[in-house]
Amino acid sequence: MNTADLFKKGEPLPAEWFTGKAFLTPLVSKDKNNNFSAGSVTFEPEARTNWHTHPKGQVLLVIDGEGLYQEKGKLLRLLRKET
């Protein structure tokens, strides 16, 4: 099965959060049983997030393509789908 079949492109995310076009498909919402949410985010080429924080952490699963990731004060890292 193609990853595109599992994770749809989703709805456009606000321009104030991103440079370029990014889309979100919600997968899990916060509720009485869990204190987190999870979503599938799709970035078009050259898109990126604006700098922001995740005080409780963030999990990134790269299922296709590649991109750059950086934590404040640390070196830039390449993220890519493992083959």
N, CA, C and O atoms as a CHARMM CRD file, in Angstrom:
* protein
*
  332
    1    1 MET  N      0.84300  -1.17800   0.00000 PROA 1      0.00000
    2    1 MET  CA     0.00000   0.00000   0.00000 PROA 1      0.00000
    3    1 MET  C      0.89100   1.24500   0.00000 PROA 1      0.00000
    4    1 MET  O      1.87800   1.31800   0.73200 PROA 1      0.00000
    5    2 ASN  N      0.53500   2.18600  -0.80700 PROA 2      0.00000
    6    2 ASN  CA     1.25100   3.46000  -0.92400 PROA 2      0.00000
    7    2 ASN  C      0.95800   4.32700   0.30000 PROA 2      0.00000
    8    2 ASN  O     -0.18200   4.36300   0.76300 PROA 2      0.00000
    9    3 THR  N      1.97400   5.03500   0.83900 PROA 3      0.00000
   10    3 THR  CA     1.75400   5.91600   1.99500 PROA 3      0.00000
   11    3 THR  C      0.74400   7.00600   1.68800 PROA 3      0.00000
   12    3 THR  O      0.06300   7.48100   2.59600 PROA 3      0.00000
   13    4 ALA  N      0.63000   7.41100   0.44100 PROA 4      0.00000
   14    4 ALA  CA    -0.36100   8.42600   0.06100 PROA 4      0.00000
   15    4 ALA  C     -1.77800   7.90600   0.29400 PROA 4      0.00000
   16    4 ALA  O     -2.69500   8.69500   0.52300 PROA 4      0.00000
   17    5 ASP  N     -1.96500   6.58800   0.24000 PROA 5      0.00000
   18    5 ASP  CA    -3.27300   5.99800   0.50700 PROA 5      0.00000
   19    5 ASP  C     -3.60200   6.03200   1.99700 PROA 5      0.00000
   20    5 ASP  O     -4.77100   6.13700   2.36900 PROA 5      0.00000
   21    6 LEU  N     -2.58600   5.94400   2.84900 PROA 6      0.00000
   22    6 LEU  CA    -2.78700   5.95600   4.29700 PROA 6      0.00000
   23    6 LEU  C     -2.96200   7.36400   4.85300 PROA 6      0.00000
   24    6 LEU  O     -3.80800   7.59300   5.71700 PROA 6      0.00000
   25    7 PHE  N     -2.17100   8.29500   4.36400 PROA 7      0.00000
   26    7 PHE  CA    -2.15000   9.64700   4.89400 PROA 7      0.00000
   27    7 PHE  C     -2.56000  10.63300   3.81200 PROA 7      0.00000
   28    7 PHE  O     -1.76000  10.97700   2.94200 PROA 7      0.00000
   29    8 LYS  N     -3.78700  11.07900   3.86500 PROA 8      0.00000
   30    8 LYS  CA    -4.29400  12.03200   2.88400 PROA 8      0.00000
   31    8 LYS  C     -3.63300  13.39100   3.08400 PROA 8      0.00000
   32    8 LYS  O     -3.11000  13.67700   4.16100 PROA 8      0.00000
   33    9 LYS  N     -3.65500  14.21600   2.05900 PROA 9      0.00000
   34    9 LYS  CA    -3.00900  15.52900   2.10200 PROA 9      0.00000
   35    9 LYS  C     -3.60900  16.42400   3.17800 PROA 9      0.00000
   36    9 LYS  O     -2.87100  17.16000   3.83300 PROA 9      0.00000
   37   10 GLY  N     -4.90700  16.38600   3.38000 PROA 10     0.00000
   38   10 GLY  CA    -5.54200  17.14600   4.45200 PROA 10     0.00000
   39   10 GLY  C     -5.92300  18.55900   4.06600 PROA 10     0.00000
   40   10 GLY  O     -5.94100  18.92500   2.89100 PROA 10     0.00000
   41   11 GLU  N     -6.23000  19.34800   5.09300 PROA 11     0.00000
   42   11 GLU  CA    -6.66900  20.72800   4.92300 PROA 11     0.00000
   43   11 GLU  C     -5.48700  21.68300   5.02800 PROA 11     0.00000
   44   11 GLU  O     -4.54400  21.40900   5.77000 PROA 11     0.00000
   45   12 PRO  N     -5.51500  22.79800   4.30200 PROA 12     0.00000
   46   12 PRO  CA    -4.40800  23.76800   4.36800 PROA 12     0.00000
   47   12 PRO  C     -4.22300  24.29800   5.78900 PROA 12     0.00000
   48   12 PRO  O     -5.19700  24.56400   6.49300 PROA 12     0.00000
   49   13 LEU  N     -2.97400  24.44800   6.19900 PROA 13     0.00000
   50   13 LEU  CA    -2.64000  25.03800   7.49800 PROA 13     0.00000
   51   13 LEU  C     -2.48700  26.54500   7.35500 PROA 13     0.00000
   52   13 LEU  O     -2.18500  27.02800   6.26400 PROA 13     0.00000
   53   14 PRO  N     -2.68800  27.29800   8.42900 PROA 14     0.00000
   54   14 PRO  CA    -2.64000  28.77000   8.35100 PROA 14     0.00000
   55   14 PRO  C     -1.29900  29.30200   7.86600 PROA 14     0.00000
   56   14 PRO  O     -0.24000  28.81500   8.26200 PROA 14     0.00000
   57   15 ALA  N     -1.36300  30.31100   6.99800 PROA 15     0.00000
   58   15 ALA  CA    -0.15000  30.91100   6.43600 PROA 15     0.00000
   59   15 ALA  C      0.72700  31.52500   7.52300 PROA 15     0.00000
   60   15 ALA  O      1.94200  31.61100   7.34200 PROA 15     0.00000
   61   16 GLU  N      0.14800  31.95800   8.65400 PROA 16     0.00000
   62   16 GLU  CA     0.98100  32.54700   9.71100 PROA 16     0.00000
   63   16 GLU  C      1.83300  31.49800  10.42500 PROA 16     0.00000
   64   16 GLU  O      2.76700  31.86300  11.14000 PROA 16     0.00000
   65   17 TRP  N      1.54400  30.22600  10.25600 PROA 17     0.00000
   66   17 TRP  CA     2.33800  29.16100  10.86300 PROA 17     0.00000
   67   17 TRP  C      3.41600  28.61300   9.93600 PROA 17     0.00000
   68   17 TRP  O      4.35700  27.96300  10.39100 PROA 17     0.00000
   69   18 PHE  N      3.28100  28.87400   8.63000 PROA 18     0.00000
   70   18 PHE  CA     4.16400  28.23100   7.65100 PROA 18     0.00000
   71   18 PHE  C      4.59300  29.19900   6.55800 PROA 18     0.00000
   72   18 PHE  O      3.89500  30.16600   6.25400 PROA 18     0.00000
   73   19 THR  N      5.74500  28.92400   5.97800 PROA 19     0.00000
   74   19 THR  CA     6.18400  29.56300   4.75400 PROA 19     0.00000
   75   19 THR  C      5.99000  28.50900   3.67000 PROA 19     0.00000
   76   19 THR  O      6.53200  27.40900   3.77500 PROA 19     0.00000
   77   20 GLY  N      5.23700  28.82600   2.64900 PROA 20     0.00000
   78   20 GLY  CA     4.87500  27.82700   1.65500 PROA 20     0.00000
   79   20 GLY  C      3.60000  27.13400   2.06800 PROA 20     0.00000
   80   20 GLY  O      2.91200  27.58800   2.98200 PROA 20     0.00000
   81   21 LYS  N      3.27700  26.03800   1.40600 PROA 21     0.00000
   82   21 LYS  CA     2.00900  25.35200   1.65100 PROA 21     0.00000
   83   21 LYS  C      2.22200  24.06200   2.44300 PROA 21     0.00000
   84   21 LYS  O      3.05500  23.22500   2.09700 PROA 21     0.00000
   85   22 ALA  N      1.44000  23.93300   3.51800 PROA 22     0.00000
   86   22 ALA  CA     1.45600  22.72600   4.34600 PROA 22     0.00000
   87   22 ALA  C      0.01600  22.35700   4.66500 PROA 22     0.00000
   88   22 ALA  O     -0.86100  23.21900   4.70000 PROA 22     0.00000
   89   23 PHE  N     -0.22200  21.07700   4.89500 PROA 23     0.00000
   90   23 PHE  CA    -1.57600  20.55200   5.05800 PROA 23     0.00000
   91   23 PHE  C     -1.61200  19.59000   6.24500 PROA 23     0.00000
   92   23 PHE  O     -0.62000  18.92700   6.54600 PROA 23     0.00000
   93   24 LEU  N     -2.76700  19.52100   6.92000 PROA 24     0.00000
   94   24 LEU  CA    -2.91700  18.67800   8.10700 PROA 24     0.00000
   95   24 LEU  C     -4.11700  17.75000   7.97600 PROA 24     0.00000
   96   24 LEU  O     -5.21300  18.17000   7.60200 PROA 24     0.00000
   97   25 THR  N     -3.88500  16.48100   8.29100 PROA 25     0.00000
   98   25 THR  CA    -4.95200  15.51100   8.48100 PROA 25     0.00000
   99   25 THR  C     -4.88700  15.07500   9.93900 PROA 25     0.00000
  100   25 THR  O     -3.94100  14.38700  10.31900 PROA 25     0.00000
  101   26 PRO  N     -5.86400  15.45400  10.77400 PROA 26     0.00000
  102   26 PRO  CA    -5.85400  15.01300  12.17900 PROA 26     0.00000
  103   26 PRO  C     -5.99200  13.49400  12.26000 PROA 26     0.00000
  104   26 PRO  O     -6.76900  12.89400  11.51700 PROA 26     0.00000
  105   27 LEU  N     -5.23600  12.87800  13.16600 PROA 27     0.00000
  106   27 LEU  CA    -5.29900  11.42600  13.35300 PROA 27     0.00000
  107   27 LEU  C     -5.82500  11.06200  14.74500 PROA 27     0.00000
  108   27 LEU  O     -6.64000  10.14900  14.88000 PROA 27     0.00000
  109   28 VAL  N     -5.35800  11.77700  15.78300 PROA 28     0.00000
  110   28 VAL  CA    -5.76800  11.53600  17.16900 PROA 28     0.00000
  111   28 VAL  C     -5.98800  12.89100  17.82200 PROA 28     0.00000
  112   28 VAL  O     -5.16100  13.79200  17.68000 PROA 28     0.00000
  113   29 SER  N     -7.10100  13.04200  18.53800 PROA 29     0.00000
  114   29 SER  CA    -7.39100  14.29000  19.24600 PROA 29     0.00000
  115   29 SER  C     -7.21700  14.10000  20.74400 PROA 29     0.00000
  116   29 SER  O     -7.41200  13.00100  21.26400 PROA 29     0.00000
  117   30 LYS  N     -6.84200  15.19000  21.44600 PROA 30     0.00000
  118   30 LYS  CA    -6.78800  15.15200  22.90200 PROA 30     0.00000
  119   30 LYS  C     -8.18000  14.84100  23.42100 PROA 30     0.00000
  120   30 LYS  O     -9.17800  15.34100  22.90000 PROA 30     0.00000
  121   31 ASP  N     -8.23600  14.00900  24.45300 PROA 31     0.00000
  122   31 ASP  CA    -9.50700  13.72900  25.10100 PROA 31     0.00000
  123   31 ASP  C     -9.24300  13.27200  26.52800 PROA 31     0.00000
  124   31 ASP  O     -8.12500  13.42300  27.02200 PROA 31     0.00000
  125   32 LYS  N    -10.24300  12.71800  27.19800 PROA 32     0.00000
  126   32 LYS  CA   -10.07200  12.31200  28.59200 PROA 32     0.00000
  127   32 LYS  C     -9.10200  11.13900  28.75400 PROA 32     0.00000
  128   32 LYS  O     -8.61800  10.89000  29.85800 PROA 32     0.00000
  129   33 ASN  N     -8.81500  10.42000  27.67100 PROA 33     0.00000
  130   33 ASN  CA    -7.93000   9.26100  27.74100 PROA 33     0.00000
  131   33 ASN  C     -6.48800   9.53600  27.34300 PROA 33     0.00000
  132   33 ASN  O     -5.59500   8.76000  27.68600 PROA 33     0.00000
  133   34 ASN  N     -6.24900  10.61600  26.63400 PROA 34     0.00000
  134   34 ASN  CA    -4.87300  10.93900  26.23000 PROA 34     0.00000
  135   34 ASN  C     -4.67500  12.45400  26.23900 PROA 34     0.00000
  136   34 ASN  O     -5.59400  13.22200  25.95800 PROA 34     0.00000
  137   35 ASN  N     -3.45500  12.85600  26.56900 PROA 35     0.00000
  138   35 ASN  CA    -3.12400  14.27400  26.69200 PROA 35     0.00000
  139   35 ASN  C     -2.28200  14.74600  25.50200 PROA 35     0.00000
  140   35 ASN  O     -1.40100  15.59100  25.65900 PROA 35     0.00000
  141   36 PHE  N     -2.54900  14.21000  24.33900 PROA 36     0.00000
  142   36 PHE  CA    -1.79100  14.59300  23.15200 PROA 36     0.00000
  143   36 PHE  C     -2.68600  14.51700  21.92800 PROA 36     0.00000
  144   36 PHE  O     -3.76800  13.93000  21.95800 PROA 36     0.00000
  145   37 SER  N     -2.22100  15.10700  20.88300 PROA 37     0.00000
  146   37 SER  CA    -2.87400  14.96100  19.58600 PROA 37     0.00000
  147   37 SER  C     -1.82200  14.49100  18.59400 PROA 37     0.00000
  148   37 SER  O     -0.62300  14.63900  18.82900 PROA 37     0.00000
  149   38 ALA  N     -2.27500  13.93100  17.49500 PROA 38     0.00000
  150   38 ALA  CA    -1.35600  13.48000  16.44800 PROA 38     0.00000
  151   38 ALA  C     -1.99500  13.77900  15.10800 PROA 38     0.00000
  152   38 ALA  O     -3.21100  13.67800  14.94300 PROA 38     0.00000
  153   39 GLY  N     -1.16000  14.14500  14.15900 PROA 39     0.00000
  154   39 GLY  CA    -1.66100  14.44500  12.83200 PROA 39     0.00000
  155   39 GLY  C     -0.62800  14.15200  11.77300 PROA 39     0.00000
  156   39 GLY  O      0.56800  14.07100  12.05200 PROA 39     0.00000
  157   40 SER  N     -1.09600  13.99800  10.57600 PROA 40     0.00000
  158   40 SER  CA    -0.23300  13.81900   9.41700 PROA 40     0.00000
  159   40 SER  C     -0.10200  15.18300   8.73500 PROA 40     0.00000
  160   40 SER  O     -1.09700  15.76600   8.30500 PROA 40     0.00000
  161   41 VAL  N      1.12100  15.68100   8.64000 PROA 41     0.00000
  162   41 VAL  CA     1.37700  16.97200   8.00400 PROA 41     0.00000
  163   41 VAL  C      2.11800  16.73000   6.69800 PROA 41     0.00000
  164   41 VAL  O      3.11300  16.00600   6.65700 PROA 41     0.00000
  165   42 THR  N      1.62200  17.34100   5.63700 PROA 42     0.00000
  166   42 THR  CA     2.24500  17.24500   4.31800 PROA 42     0.00000
  167   42 THR  C      2.78100  18.61900   3.94300 PROA 42     0.00000
  168   42 THR  O      2.05600  19.61200   4.00700 PROA 42     0.00000
  169   43 PHE  N      4.05300  18.67600   3.55200 PROA 43     0.00000
  170   43 PHE  CA     4.68900  19.91700   3.11400 PROA 43     0.00000
  171   43 PHE  C      4.90500  19.85600   1.61400 PROA 43     0.00000
  172   43 PHE  O      5.42200  18.86500   1.09900 PROA 43     0.00000
  173   44 GLU  N      4.51500  20.90300   0.91500 PROA 44     0.00000
  174   44 GLU  CA     4.88400  20.99600  -0.49800 PROA 44     0.00000
  175   44 GLU  C      6.34400  21.41900  -0.57000 PROA 44     0.00000
  176   44 GLU  O      6.86800  21.95100   0.40900 PROA 44     0.00000
  177   45 PRO  N      7.02800  21.19800  -1.70900 PROA 45     0.00000
  178   45 PRO  CA     8.43800  21.58400  -1.81900 PROA 45     0.00000
  179   45 PRO  C      8.66400  23.04200  -1.40600 PROA 45     0.00000
  180   45 PRO  O      7.88000  23.92700  -1.74700 PROA 45     0.00000
  181   46 GLU  N      9.73600  23.26800  -0.67400 PROA 46     0.00000
  182   46 GLU  CA    10.17300  24.58200  -0.17900 PROA 46     0.00000
  183   46 GLU  C      9.34200  25.10800   0.99000 PROA 46     0.00000
  184   46 GLU  O      9.64000  26.18600   1.50400 PROA 46     0.00000
  185   47 ALA  N      8.31700  24.39000   1.42400 PROA 47     0.00000
  186   47 ALA  CA     7.52000  24.83400   2.57700 PROA 47     0.00000
  187   47 ALA  C      8.27900  24.54200   3.86700 PROA 47     0.00000
  188   47 ALA  O      9.09800  23.62500   3.92400 PROA 47     0.00000
  189   48 ARG  N      7.99600  25.33900   4.90600 PROA 48     0.00000
  190   48 ARG  CA     8.61700  25.10900   6.21800 PROA 48     0.00000
  191   48 ARG  C      7.73700  25.71700   7.29000 PROA 48     0.00000
  192   48 ARG  O      6.89400  26.57000   7.01200 PROA 48     0.00000
  193   49 THR  N      7.94100  25.26900   8.51400 PROA 49     0.00000
  194   49 THR  CA     7.21900  25.86000   9.63200 PROA 49     0.00000
  195   49 THR  C      7.95900  27.10100  10.09800 PROA 49     0.00000
  196   49 THR  O      9.17200  27.21200   9.92600 PROA 49     0.00000
  197   50 ASN  N      7.23100  28.02300  10.68200 PROA 50     0.00000
  198   50 ASN  CA     7.86500  29.14600  11.37000 PROA 50     0.00000
  199   50 ASN  C      8.37400  28.63600  12.71300 PROA 50     0.00000
  200   50 ASN  O      7.82700  27.67700  13.25700 PROA 50     0.00000
  201   51 TRP  N      9.41500  29.26900  13.25400 PROA 51     0.00000
  202   51 TRP  CA    10.02400  28.81500  14.49700 PROA 51     0.00000
  203   51 TRP  C      8.98100  28.80100  15.60700 PROA 51     0.00000
  204   51 TRP  O      8.25500  29.77700  15.79900 PROA 51     0.00000
  205   52 HSD  N      8.91000  27.68800  16.33600 PROA 52     0.00000
  206   52 HSD  CA     7.99100  27.56500  17.46200 PROA 52     0.00000
  207   52 HSD  C      8.50000  26.47600  18.39700 PROA 52     0.00000
  208   52 HSD  O      9.45900  25.77600  18.07000 PROA 52     0.00000
  209   53 THR  N      7.87300  26.32700  19.54800 PROA 53     0.00000
  210   53 THR  CA     8.31800  25.33400  20.52000 PROA 53     0.00000
  211   53 THR  C      7.23000  24.30000  20.78600 PROA 53     0.00000
  212   53 THR  O      6.04900  24.51900  20.51400 PROA 53     0.00000
  213   54 HSD  N      7.66400  23.18000  21.32100 PROA 54     0.00000
  214   54 HSD  CA     6.78900  22.11300  21.80200 PROA 54     0.00000
  215   54 HSD  C      7.27500  21.76300  23.20800 PROA 54     0.00000
  216   54 HSD  O      8.08600  20.85100  23.36600 PROA 54     0.00000
  217   55 PRO  N      6.79100  22.47500  24.23500 PROA 55     0.00000
  218   55 PRO  CA     7.30400  22.28700  25.60100 PROA 55     0.00000
  219   55 PRO  C      7.24000  20.84200  26.10000 PROA 55     0.00000
  220   55 PRO  O      8.08000  20.43700  26.90300 PROA 55     0.00000
  221   56 LYS  N      6.26600  20.05900  25.64400 PROA 56     0.00000
  222   56 LYS  CA     6.15300  18.66300  26.08100 PROA 56     0.00000
  223   56 LYS  C      6.79900  17.70100  25.09200 PROA 56     0.00000
  224   56 LYS  O      6.71300  16.48500  25.26300 PROA 56     0.00000
  225   57 GLY  N      7.44400  18.23600  24.06200 PROA 57     0.00000
  226   57 GLY  CA     8.11200  17.40000  23.07100 PROA 57     0.00000
  227   57 GLY  C      7.25700  17.19600  21.83300 PROA 57     0.00000
  228   57 GLY  O      6.09000  17.58600  21.78600 PROA 57     0.00000
  229   58 GLN  N      7.85700  16.58400  20.84900 PROA 58     0.00000
  230   58 GLN  CA     7.19300  16.31500  19.57600 PROA 58     0.00000
  231   58 GLN  C      7.81400  15.07300  18.96900 PROA 58     0.00000
  232   58 GLN  O      9.02100  14.86000  19.08500 PROA 58     0.00000
  233   59 VAL  N      7.00800  14.25700  18.32800 PROA 59     0.00000
  234   59 VAL  CA     7.48500  13.07300  17.61800 PROA 59     0.00000
  235   59 VAL  C      7.28900  13.32800  16.13300 PROA 59     0.00000
  236   59 VAL  O      6.19500  13.68600  15.69800 PROA 59     0.00000
  237   60 LEU  N      8.35300  13.14500  15.35400 PROA 60     0.00000
  238   60 LEU  CA     8.28800  13.30300  13.90600 PROA 60     0.00000
  239   60 LEU  C      8.53900  11.95200  13.24700 PROA 60     0.00000
  240   60 LEU  O      9.56000  11.31200  13.50000 PROA 60     0.00000
  241   61 LEU  N      7.61500  11.52500  12.40800 PROA 61     0.00000
  242   61 LEU  CA     7.77200  10.29900  11.63600 PROA 61     0.00000
  243   61 LEU  C      7.80500  10.69100  10.16900 PROA 61     0.00000
  244   61 LEU  O      6.79900  11.14900   9.62800 PROA 61     0.00000
  245   62 VAL  N      8.93000  10.51800   9.53100 PROA 62     0.00000
  246   62 VAL  CA     9.05800  10.87100   8.11700 PROA 62     0.00000
  247   62 VAL  C      8.67600   9.63600   7.31300 PROA 62     0.00000
  248   62 VAL  O      9.35800   8.61200   7.35300 PROA 62     0.00000
  249   63 ILE  N      7.55600   9.75800   6.57200 PROA 63     0.00000
  250   63 ILE  CA     7.07800   8.60000   5.81700 PROA 63     0.00000
  251   63 ILE  C      7.36100   8.71500   4.33100 PROA 63     0.00000
  252   63 ILE  O      7.18700   7.75500   3.58000 PROA 63     0.00000
  253   64 ASP  N      7.80300   9.90800   3.90600 PROA 64     0.00000
  254   64 ASP  CA     8.13300  10.08300   2.49900 PROA 64     0.00000
  255   64 ASP  C      8.95600  11.34600   2.35100 PROA 64     0.00000
  256   64 ASP  O      8.77300  12.29900   3.10800 PROA 64     0.00000
  257   65 GLY  N      9.85600  11.36600   1.38900 PROA 65     0.00000
  258   65 GLY  CA    10.64400  12.56200   1.09900 PROA 65     0.00000
  259   65 GLY  C     11.71800  12.82400   2.14400 PROA 65     0.00000
  260   65 GLY  O     12.16300  11.91600   2.84600 PROA 65     0.00000
  261   66 GLU  N     12.12400  14.08800   2.23100 PROA 66     0.00000
  262   66 GLU  CA    13.14200  14.49600   3.18100 PROA 66     0.00000
  263   66 GLU  C     12.94900  15.96200   3.53900 PROA 66     0.00000
  264   66 GLU  O     12.26000  16.70200   2.83700 PROA 66     0.00000
  265   67 GLY  N     13.56300  16.36500   4.63300 PROA 67     0.00000
  266   67 GLY  CA    13.44900  17.74400   5.08100 PROA 67     0.00000
  267   67 GLY  C     14.52100  18.05100   6.10100 PROA 67     0.00000
  268   67 GLY  O     15.36400  17.20600   6.40400 PROA 67     0.00000
  269   68 LEU  N     14.48800  19.24800   6.62500 PROA 68     0.00000
  270   68 LEU  CA    15.45900  19.68100   7.61800 PROA 68     0.00000
  271   68 LEU  C     14.77100  19.91100   8.94400 PROA 68     0.00000
  272   68 LEU  O     13.61400  20.32700   8.99000 PROA 68     0.00000
  273   69 TYR  N     15.49000  19.63800  10.02900 PROA 69     0.00000
  274   69 TYR  CA    14.96700  19.75900  11.38400 PROA 69     0.00000
  275   69 TYR  C     16.04000  20.41000  12.24500 PROA 69     0.00000
  276   69 TYR  O     17.22700  20.12000  12.09400 PROA 69     0.00000
  277   70 GLN  N     15.62100  21.28500  13.14000 PROA 70     0.00000
  278   70 GLN  CA    16.60300  21.91200  14.02500 PROA 70     0.00000
  279   70 GLN  C     15.96700  22.23400  15.36700 PROA 70     0.00000
  280   70 GLN  O     14.85700  22.76200  15.43600 PROA 70     0.00000
  281   71 GLU  N     16.69200  21.90500  16.43800 PROA 71     0.00000
  282   71 GLU  CA    16.31700  22.31600  17.78100 PROA 71     0.00000
  283   71 GLU  C     17.11400  23.55800  18.13300 PROA 71     0.00000
  284   71 GLU  O     18.24800  23.72200  17.68400 PROA 71     0.00000
  285   72 LYS  N     16.52800  24.42900  18.93100 PROA 72     0.00000
  286   72 LYS  CA    17.19200  25.67200  19.31200 PROA 72     0.00000
  287   72 LYS  C     18.56100  25.36900  19.92500 PROA 72     0.00000
  288   72 LYS  O     18.68100  24.55800  20.84300 PROA 72     0.00000
  289   73 GLY  N     19.58500  26.03800  19.39800 PROA 73     0.00000
  290   73 GLY  CA    20.93700  25.87600  19.90800 PROA 73     0.00000
  291   73 GLY  C     21.66400  24.64600  19.40600 PROA 73     0.00000
  292   73 GLY  O     22.80100  24.40300  19.80900 PROA 73     0.00000
  293   74 LYS  N     21.04100  23.86000  18.53800 PROA 74     0.00000
  294   74 LYS  CA    21.66500  22.64200  18.02100 PROA 74     0.00000
  295   74 LYS  C     21.84200  22.74500  16.51700 PROA 74     0.00000
  296   74 LYS  O     21.25900  23.61300  15.86700 PROA 74     0.00000
  297   75 LEU  N     22.65300  21.84800  15.97300 PROA 75     0.00000
  298   75 LEU  CA    22.91200  21.82700  14.53800 PROA 75     0.00000
  299   75 LEU  C     21.68800  21.36900  13.75100 PROA 75     0.00000
  300   75 LEU  O     20.86200  20.60800  14.25400 PROA 75     0.00000
  301   76 LEU  N     21.58500  21.83400  12.53400 PROA 76     0.00000
  302   76 LEU  CA    20.54700  21.44200  11.59300 PROA 76     0.00000
  303   76 LEU  C     20.72800  19.96300  11.25100 PROA 76     0.00000
  304   76 LEU  O     21.85500  19.50100  11.07200 PROA 76     0.00000
  305   77 ARG  N     19.62400  19.22300  11.16000 PROA 77     0.00000
  306   77 ARG  CA    19.68500  17.79300  10.83500 PROA 77     0.00000
  307   77 ARG  C     18.81000  17.50000   9.62400 PROA 77     0.00000
  308   77 ARG  O     17.75200  18.10300   9.44300 PROA 77     0.00000
  309   78 LEU  N     19.26500  16.57300   8.81000 PROA 78     0.00000
  310   78 LEU  CA    18.48500  16.09700   7.66400 PROA 78     0.00000
  311   78 LEU  C     17.58800  14.96200   8.12500 PROA 78     0.00000
  312   78 LEU  O     18.05100  14.02800   8.78000 PROA 78     0.00000
  313   79 LEU  N     16.30000  15.03700   7.78700 PROA 79     0.00000
  314   79 LEU  CA    15.35000  13.96000   8.04200 PROA 79     0.00000
  315   79 LEU  C     14.94100  13.38400   6.69900 PROA 79     0.00000
  316   79 LEU  O     14.67800  14.12700   5.75400 PROA 79     0.00000
  317   80 ARG  N     14.88800  12.06900   6.61400 PROA 80     0.00000
  318   80 ARG  CA    14.42700  11.45200   5.36700 PROA 80     0.00000
  319   80 ARG  C     13.86600  10.06100   5.64700 PROA 80     0.00000
  320   80 ARG  O     14.17300   9.41600   6.64900 PROA 80     0.00000
  321   81 LYS  N     13.05000   9.64800   4.73300 PROA 81     0.00000
  322   81 LYS  CA    12.47200   8.32200   4.80000 PROA 81     0.00000
  323   81 LYS  C     13.59600   7.30300   4.69500 PROA 81     0.00000
  324   81 LYS  O     14.46200   7.40200   3.82600 PROA 81     0.00000
  325   82 GLU  N     13.57000   6.32100   5.59200 PROA 82     0.00000
  326   82 GLU  CA    14.56900   5.26000   5.52100 PROA 82     0.00000
  327   82 GLU  C     14.15700   4.25600   4.45700 PROA 82     0.00000
  328   82 GLU  O     12.97500   3.94900   4.29800 PROA 82     0.00000
  329   83 THR  N     15.13100   3.75600   3.74100 PROA 83     0.00000
  330   83 THR  CA    14.80900   2.77500   2.70300 PROA 83     0.00000
  331   83 THR  C     15.24500   1.39900   3.11200 PROA 83     0.00000
  332   83 THR  O     15.05500   0.44300   2.36000 PROA 83     0.00000
